[in-house]
Amino acid sequence: MHRWLTGLEINGSPVLSMYHWSLNKGLRAMLELHDPLAALDLGIRLAIVGQYTIVIGAVLLAMRNRFGLWLLMISLGLLAYLLVASPTLESLAPALVPPAHLLAGSMSWIFWYFIREGFELPLNSTWVWLSWLLLMLPKWVLFMWFATDLAVLQAWLRDLKQIVAIVLTVHALWHLLTSYSDDLVEKRRTLRKALAICTGATMLGIQAVELMLGYDTSAPALNLLASATIFLLTLVFAPPILAFNKELFPAHPHPAGPATVDSARSVAQQQLHTDLHQLMEQGAYRDSALTIGKLAAQLGLPEHQLRKLINAELGYRNFSTFVQHYRVAEVCRHLRAPDKARIPILTLALDAGFGSLGPFNRAFKSITGLTPSEYRDRPPPDSENP
């Protein structure tokens, strides 16, 4: 452990001090436990603290992006869950119990944002943070300060919060799996399948058990099963995420717009790029059901070769982002065209290949920095390339 921490250059930091403090406290507590299952559970939880000391240190040093923020949050949330799900650990750090309960209870919300940011999913987050504000926060306040006086209301909010947490987890996993073919980064495609199957199943399992069997943290066997699963999942997923963080989750993943042919490419690469650009300019993007498989068939290319071309050569990480640049470019031209001034924005969006107004508005704002109405009303500059 010390060798890994030294490699991360965090010796003497608060992160390492946290690890030393928890290790010393935990080892003393283990010696006082008479239940072997409880002692083993506590030992595994201390090992997980060591794992996440490394993760948190790496995030603070290297992952300066939005994904790094949510990876840090999910690491702290898991540590909080380990604390509040263990009566022994709770007794060692009573001052940490209130914030730990808030973080642990918010894990499904954090997981949802972790998935959205890590895999660049165009999901609307309004309902997510509103549900946290209206449900998780009141539930936490009642639990921490009014649990005795308002026990019935607190129990009702607790169960409702757990149901919403399950819905959030399922929603994140559903989009993680259904957008699999849209992902152009091969290592990230592999990671998302394993993450969905293992991490998703674990979270749903813990949530379902807590909802059906109650929230008693004094069952050593269930506590041991949960901590051992978290330890193994961290062992499997933390190394690839930290080792390939710049490739999988760069700070600036999106290119500025449709790329142009690079003279440094080989003749064959230039021809593939030219063919792809011509096909898109002819309107292939207007097909609202366009997939990378369908586009590869139109080009007469294997799908994996087209993925590599769009990702490695053009810099796009999701197929939908690549297509949206062409669709938004068309809408931008039409918004500034005098003969289309009376055509509703929704009609222009549907004609360009968008399936509905919500995804169009998000894509348009992401690419141009303006809403469609603002873009239409603003005087055009001398040259523009959305």
C-alpha positions in Angstrom: 0.0 0.0 0.0 2.8 2.5 0.9 4.5 1.8 -2.4 1.3 2.6 -4.4 0.7 5.7 -2.4 4.3 6.8 -2.9 3.9 6.2 -6.6 0.9 8.6 -6.6 3.1 11.2 -4.8 0.7 11.7 -2.0 2.9 10.7 0.9 2.4 13.1 3.8 -0.9 14.4 2.3 -4.3 14.6 4.1 -5.4 11.6 2.0 -2.6 9.4 3.5 -3.3 10.7 7.0 -6.9 9.7 6.6 -5.8 6.2 5.6 -3.4 5.9 8.6 -6.1 7.2 11.0 -8.7 4.8 9.8 -6.3 1.8 9.7 -5.1 2.4 13.3 -8.6 2.9 14.7 -10.0 -0.1 12.7 -7.3 -2.5 13.7 -7.9 -1.8 17.4 -11.6 -2.3 17.0 -11.0 -5.6 15.2 -9.1 -6.9 18.1 -12.0 -6.2 20.4 -14.7 -8.0 18.3 -15.7 -11.5 19.3 -17.8 -12.3 16.2 -15.5 -13.6 13.5 -17.9 -12.5 10.7 -18.0 -9.0 12.1 -14.2 -8.9 12.4 -13.8 -10.1 8.8 -16.3 -7.6 7.6 -14.4 -4.8 9.4 -11.1 -5.9 8.0 -12.5 -5.9 4.4 -13.9 -2.4 5.0 -10.5 -1.2 6.1 -9.0 -2.7 3.0 -11.6 -0.7 0.9 -10.6 2.5 2.7 -7.1 1.8 1.5 -8.3 1.2 -2.1 -10.2 4.5 -2.1 -7.3 6.3 -0.6 -5.5 5.5 -3.8 -8.5 6.4 -6.0 -9.1 9.7 -4.3 -5.4 10.6 -4.4 -5.3 9.8 -8.2 -8.5 11.8 -8.9 -7.1 14.8 -7.0 -3.8 14.6 -8.9 -4.8 13.7 -12.4 -8.5 13.7 -13.3 -9.3 17.4 -13.5 -12.6 17.1 -15.4 -16.3 16.6 -14.6 -16.0 12.9 -14.7 -13.2 13.2 -12.1 -15.5 15.2 -9.9 -18.2 12.5 -9.9 -15.6 9.7 -9.5 -14.5 11.6 -6.4 -18.1 11.9 -5.2 -18.8 8.2 -5.8 -15.6 7.2 -3.9 -16.6 9.4 -0.9 -20.1 8.0 -1.2 -18.9 4.4 -1.0 -16.7 5.3 2.0 -19.7 6.9 3.6 -21.8 3.7 3.0 -19.1 1.6 4.6 -19.2 3.8 7.6 -23.0 4.0 8.1 -23.5 0.3 7.4 -21.1 -0.7 10.1 -22.0 -0.1 13.8 -18.4 -0.5 14.7 -17.1 2.1 12.3 -19.9 4.5 13.3 -18.8 4.3 16.9 -15.2 5.1 15.9 -16.1 8.4 14.1 -19.4 9.8 15.4 -18.7 13.2 14.0 -18.7 11.8 10.5 -22.1 10.1 10.8 -24.4 13.0 9.7 -22.5 13.8 6.5 -21.9 10.1 5.9 -25.6 9.4 6.0 -26.3 12.2 3.5 -23.6 10.9 1.1 -24.5 7.2 1.4 -28.2 8.0 0.9 -27.3 10.0 -2.2 -25.4 7.2 -3.9 -28.0 6.5 -6.6 -28.1 10.1 -7.5 -24.2 10.2 -7.6 -24.1 7.0 -9.6 -26.6 8.5 -12.2 -24.3 11.6 -12.7 -21.2 9.3 -12.7 -22.7 7.3 -15.6 -23.9 10.4 -17.5 -20.6 12.3 -17.3 -18.3 9.2 -17.7 -20.1 8.0 -20.9 -21.2 11.4 -22.2 -24.9 10.5 -22.2 -27.2 13.4 -23.3 -29.6 13.0 -20.4 -31.7 15.7 -18.8 -30.7 16.1 -15.1 -33.5 18.5 -13.9 -35.7 15.8 -12.5 -32.7 14.1 -10.9 -31.5 17.0 -8.8 -35.1 18.0 -8.0 -35.9 14.5 -6.7 -32.8 14.7 -4.5 -33.8 18.2 -3.2 -37.4 17.3 -2.5 -36.9 13.7 -1.2 -33.3 12.9 -0.1 -32.6 16.1 1.8 -35.9 16.1 3.8 -35.4 12.4 4.6 -31.9 13.1 5.9 -33.0 16.0 8.1 -35.8 13.9 9.6 -33.5 11.0 10.2 -30.8 13.0 11.9 -32.8 15.3 14.1 -36.5 14.2 14.2 -36.3 10.4 14.0 -38.1 9.8 17.3 -40.8 12.5 17.0 -41.6 11.8 13.4 -40.8 8.1 13.1 -43.8 7.3 10.8 -43.1 10.1 8.3 -39.4 9.3 8.4 -40.0 5.6 7.6 -42.4 6.6 4.8 -39.8 9.0 3.3 -37.1 6.3 3.7 -39.0 3.7 1.7 -40.0 6.3 -1.0 -36.5 7.4 -1.3 -35.3 3.8 -1.8 -37.9 3.3 -4.5 -36.7 6.5 -6.3 -33.1 5.4 -5.8 -33.9 2.0 -7.6 -35.6 3.9 -10.4 -32.5 6.2 -10.8 -30.2 3.2 -10.9 -32.3 1.3 -13.5 -32.6 4.5 -15.6 -28.8 5.0 -15.6 -28.1 1.3 -16.4 -30.8 1.3 -19.2 -29.1 4.2 -21.0 -25.7 2.8 -20.3 -26.7 -0.4 -22.1 -28.9 1.0 -24.9 -26.3 3.5 -25.9 -23.6 0.8 -26.2 -23.5 0.8 -30.0 -23.3 4.6 -30.0 -19.9 4.5 -28.2 -16.9 4.8 -30.5 -14.2 4.3 -27.8 -13.5 0.6 -27.8 -12.0 0.4 -24.3 -14.9 2.4 -22.9 -17.4 0.1 -24.7 -15.9 -2.9 -23.0 -15.9 -1.1 -19.6 -19.6 -0.1 -19.9 -20.8 -3.7 -20.3 -18.9 -4.9 -17.3 -19.8 -1.8 -15.2 -23.5 -2.2 -16.0 -23.6 -6.0 -15.2 -21.4 -6.0 -12.0 -21.9 -2.6 -10.4 -25.5 -2.2 -11.4 -26.5 -5.6 -10.2 -24.7 -5.0 -6.9 -26.4 -1.6 -6.3 -29.8 -3.0 -7.2 -29.3 -6.0 -5.0 -28.3 -3.9 -2.0 -31.2 -1.5 -2.6 -33.7 -4.3 -3.0 -32.5 -6.1 0.2 -32.7 -3.0 2.2 -36.2 -2.2 0.9 -37.6 -5.7 1.5 -35.7 -6.8 4.6 -35.3 -3.4 6.4 -32.3 -1.3 7.1 -30.8 -3.1 10.1 -27.0 -2.9 10.0 -26.5 -5.5 12.7 -26.7 -8.6 10.4 -23.0 -9.7 10.1 -23.5 -12.0 7.1 -25.3 -9.4 4.9 -22.7 -6.7 5.9 -19.9 -9.1 5.0 -21.5 -9.9 1.6 -21.9 -6.2 0.8 -18.4 -5.2 1.8 -16.7 -8.2 0.0 -18.6 -7.4 -3.2 -17.6 -3.7 -3.1 -14.0 -4.7 -2.4 -13.9 -7.1 -5.4 -15.6 -4.6 -7.7 -13.2 -1.9 -6.8 -10.3 -4.3 -7.4 -11.7 -5.0 -10.9 -12.8 -1.5 -12.1 -10.5 1.0 -10.4 -7.3 0.0 -12.2 -8.6 0.4 -15.8 -10.5 3.6 -14.9 -7.4 5.2 -13.4 -4.9 3.8 -15.9 -6.8 4.9 -19.0 -8.5 8.0 -17.6 -7.2 10.4 -20.2 -8.2 8.1 -23.1 -11.5 7.0 -21.6 -12.5 10.3 -20.0 -10.6 13.3 -21.4 -11.2 16.8 -20.1 -12.4 18.0 -23.5 -13.9 15.1 -25.3 -15.8 16.9 -28.1 -14.3 18.3 -31.3 -15.3 21.8 -32.4 -17.2 20.5 -35.4 -17.0 18.3 -38.5 -13.4 17.7 -39.3 -11.7 18.4 -42.7 -9.5 16.1 -44.7 -5.9 16.1 -43.4 -3.2 16.0 -46.0 -1.0 13.9 -43.7 -3.3 11.0 -43.9 -2.7 8.1 -46.3 -4.4 8.1 -49.7 -6.8 5.3 -48.5 -7.6 7.2 -45.3 -8.3 10.4 -47.3 -10.6 8.5 -49.6 -12.6 6.9 -46.8 -12.9 10.3 -45.1 -14.0 11.9 -48.4 -16.6 9.2 -49.0 -18.0 9.6 -45.5 -18.1 13.4 -45.7 -19.8 13.3 -49.1 -22.4 10.8 -47.9 -23.2 12.9 -44.9 -23.4 16.1 -47.0 -25.9 14.3 -49.3 -28.2 14.0 -46.3 -27.6 10.6 -44.7 -27.9 12.4 -41.3 -31.5 13.3 -42.0 -32.5 9.7 -41.3 -33.7 9.9 -37.7 -33.0 6.1 -37.3 -29.5 6.3 -38.6 -27.1 3.9 -36.8 -23.4 3.4 -37.3 -24.2 -0.1 -38.7 -26.6 1.4 -41.3 -24.0 4.1 -42.3 -21.3 1.5 -42.6 -23.5 -0.6 -44.9 -24.1 2.5 -47.1 -20.3 3.1 -47.3 -19.5 -0.6 -47.9 -17.3 -0.7 -44.8 -17.0 -3.0 -41.8 -18.6 -1.4 -38.8 -15.4 -1.5 -36.7 -13.5 0.3 -39.5 -16.0 3.1 -39.6 -15.9 3.4 -35.8 -12.1 3.7 -35.9 -12.4 6.4 -38.7 -14.9 8.5 -36.8 -13.1 8.1 -33.5 -9.4 8.0 -34.2 -9.4 10.1 -37.4 -12.1 12.7 -36.8 -12.0 12.8 -33.0 -15.6 12.0 -32.1 -16.3 9.7 -29.2 -20.0 9.0 -29.7 -21.7 8.4 -33.1 -24.7 10.5 -32.1 -22.4 13.5 -31.5 -20.9 13.1 -35.0 -24.3 13.0 -36.6 -25.7 15.9 -34.5 -23.0 18.2 -35.8 -24.3 17.8 -39.3 -27.9 18.1 -38.2 -27.3 21.2 -36.2 -25.2 22.7 -39.1 -28.2 22.3 -41.4 -30.6 23.9 -38.9 -28.3 26.8 -38.4 -28.2 27.5 -42.1 -32.0 27.4 -42.3 -32.5 29.6 -39.2 -30.5 32.3 -41.0 -32.2 31.7 -44.4 -34.7 34.5 -45.2 -37.0 32.1 -47.1 -37.3 29.9 -44.0 -37.9 32.7 -41.4 -41.5 31.6 -40.8 -40.8 27.9 -40.5 -41.2 26.7 -36.9 -37.9 25.6 -35.3 -39.4 22.2 -34.5 -40.1 21.6 -38.2 -36.5 22.4 -39.1 -35.2 20.1 -36.3 -37.4 17.2 -37.5 -36.4 17.7 -41.1 -32.7 17.6 -40.1 -33.2 14.2 -38.5 -33.9 15.0 -34.8 -36.6 12.8 -33.3 -38.0 15.4 -30.8 -37.5 18.9 -29.5 -35.7 18.0 -26.2 -32.6 16.3 -27.7 -32.5 18.9 -30.4 -32.4 21.8 -28.0 -29.7 20.1 -25.9 -27.5 19.3 -28.9 -28.0 22.8 -30.4 -27.0 24.6 -27.2 -24.0 22.2 -26.6 -22.6 22.9 -30.1 -23.5 26.6 -30.7 -23.7 27.9 -27.1 -27.1 29.4 -27.9 -30.7 28.3 -28.0 -32.3 28.0 -31.5 -34.4 31.1 -30.9 -31.3 33.2 -29.8 -29.4 31.9 -32.8 -32.2 32.9 -35.2 -32.6 36.4 -33.7 -28.9 37.2 -33.5 -27.4 39.0 -36.5 -25.1 36.6 -38.4 -21.3 37.2 -38.2 -19.2 37.5 -41.3 -18.3 33.8 -41.2 -19.7 31.0 -39.0 -19.2 27.3 -38.7 -21.4 25.8 -36.0 
